[in-house]
């Protein structure tokens, strides 16, 4: 989930909280060398499985933390905060650190950052905003954005293609916008949704993607449907989603985890929700 989306689904969160207790899917077998990180709006980072933990950022800093992405070598991560990207390396060598794009500050006028997506080698990344701007850092290149387009709903998530030569943006209405070598496979922009779309994940084969709504409903476009939480009462709305090699993982605002397909379940925060909503989840690269 991203900052603007948190505002959009506040009412949905209240309704869902009245419908039942914590919800979880049946745990998949834990695979060695797998895991995930969650990040909360206050920059707190939560580790599960073999994912790296290098500490949290300045918890309590002004603003909002909307995304986390683990580095390709699995030894660190980036946090997307309101005015900066914070690079958090763990046991990286000096050479490793130099190969990755590091801390960058930015200024946005009446626009909030919503997601970060890195190049496959970590040498650059894009910061995407709710108004559809794409800001390139390091070796990342700009392939266009939506800065001059009137949107039906704010951009809530954006993901780079597997090649790093393009990206998708998705709006809260499920509208999909493709740039560079990103292919359009369909959207929910012309449908009336029960809940707003909050995130998307590309099929690892590069030939499709999934969208997830705040109620856990999944919309698959040229990607295999592995299940959803649509129709199941949730304690809190879904706020983020990431793809596995043959499945996907969702996270809710209370840190509840819902895994489908081959994505291993390593635990959640559903029984002990954090004080600040969980805004994003990142899988350890395989």
Secondary structure, DSSP 8 states (H G I E B T S, - for coil): --HHHHHHTHHHHHHHHTT-S----------TT-EEEEEETTS-EEEEET------S-TT-SS---EEEE-TTSSEEEEE-SSEEEEEESS--HHHHHHS---EE---SS--EEEEEE-TTSSEEEEEETT--EEEEET------STTS--SS-EEEEEE-TTSSEEEEEETT--EEEEET------STTS--SS-EEEEEE-TTSS-EEEEETT--EEEESS------TTS--SS-EEEEEE-SSEEEEEETT--EEEEET------STTS--SS-EEEEEE---
